[in-house]
Amino acid sequence: YQRRVRGLLLDSEDTTSSDESSADPSFVPRTASQTPGQYLMQALSCTALEMTTLDISNLAAARLLTCALNLDLGQLNNVVTDKKIAGERERLRRNSFDKLRGTSIKGLAFDGRIDRETLVCRNGHLVTTDENHYTLLGDEEYLGFTIPESGTGRAIAKSIVEYLTAVGITVEDLEAVGSDGTAINTGHKDGALVHLQGMLGIPLQLIICLLHHCELPFKLLFLLLDNCVTTGPNSYSGKMGKILATNVWERPVAEFEPIPCDVEVPDAVLQNLSSDQQYLYAIVAAISRGHVPERLARRKIGVLNHARWLNTQSRVLRLYVSSPDPSMRDDIAELAKFIILVYYPMHRNIKHRPDLSEGAPHVYREVASIKQHFPHHADFLLR
């Protein structure tokens, strides 16, 4: 590749020698009618957007485009460099900021995750570190992302306010702000939402993700029955938790007691489910009917993750239809009943009716379902 690209930029007859062409039969020499290689001058805004979306580096993008233009399409006078891609990405970013400048938003939502980033120190050494990246959405439009100084609620709120100010987005009409239900966001004293309202100087309607919320009662019940604590991002200290971390789909299916429930799911909901959610819906339907198909029984389940408890619930249901240890059979049955009668209907209803006006009815039905099916745990789960 490097030999061919260099040949595009060198106006020399040596690049098309007979030795080179014989060594590489696929090599295409420059003809007399073709001009010497030049750097591509046309704008690549769409390409830069796709490369950014796919998280492709500048160098990799430049090599791909140069190969496509010169070696596949035969346009031997077009060479794309990594600086060209970097410039297009910077131009795209500036244009996006220009469009947002002066924009007034009524709703703001943010969500964060930890990414591994490689930084260059002053001495030239590369250092890999973890960074909190918070994505911002306003009125269903992507606003950008910000990197707070730390993971505290105050630092998150400060970085959001500073970003909105730097970009030029006005918040005079802001009415609501949304996030997930983690304590760092919703804490009543030091949460990001509290600090955000204080820094902006306006009261806001708080919108908390119900899909995150409806996992919390199951989490409390699981930790109570297993008498354990989380020992890492994907592990537990209890006996049941350690078994769930194994390949439960390799266990043979045994006789189990069906747990009847309404398993009807609208087509619009099924089309928008992830693969993990589809598995949960499928095994709930199987347990409700009293039969687990062999293909479903052998299907692998996603890894455990304490940030999302959906895979833990899928593993609990898979363990329920096998032959669990007699010492924890009752606890597994209790958890399976909770998933099918409380969590699954709540999750399905939220997916089917995601409007903000349906938030209070969803929570009401969840509370009523817990009190109806688990009165002995209601005070603990609803505290």
Buried (B, 14 or more C-beta within 10 A) or exposed (E): EEEBBEBBBEEEEEBBEEEBEEEEEEBBBBEEEEEEBEEBEEEBEEBBBEBBEEEBEBEEBBBBBBBEBBBEEEBBBBBBBBEBBBBBBEBBEEEBBEEBEEBEBEBBBBBBEEEEEEEEEEEEEEEEEEEBBBBBBBEEEEBBBBBBEEEBBBBBBBBBBEBBEEBEBEBEEBEBBBBBBBEBBBBEEEBBBBBBBEBBEEEBEBBBBBBBBBBEBBBBBBBBBBEBEBEEEBBBBBBBBBBBBEEBBEBEBEEBEEBEBEBEBEEEBEEEBEEBBEBBBBBBBBBBEEEBEEEBBEBEBBEBEBEBBBBBBBBBBBBBBBEBEEEBEEBBBBBBBBBBBBBBBBBBBBBEBBEEEBBEEBBEBBBEBBBEBBEEBBEEBEE
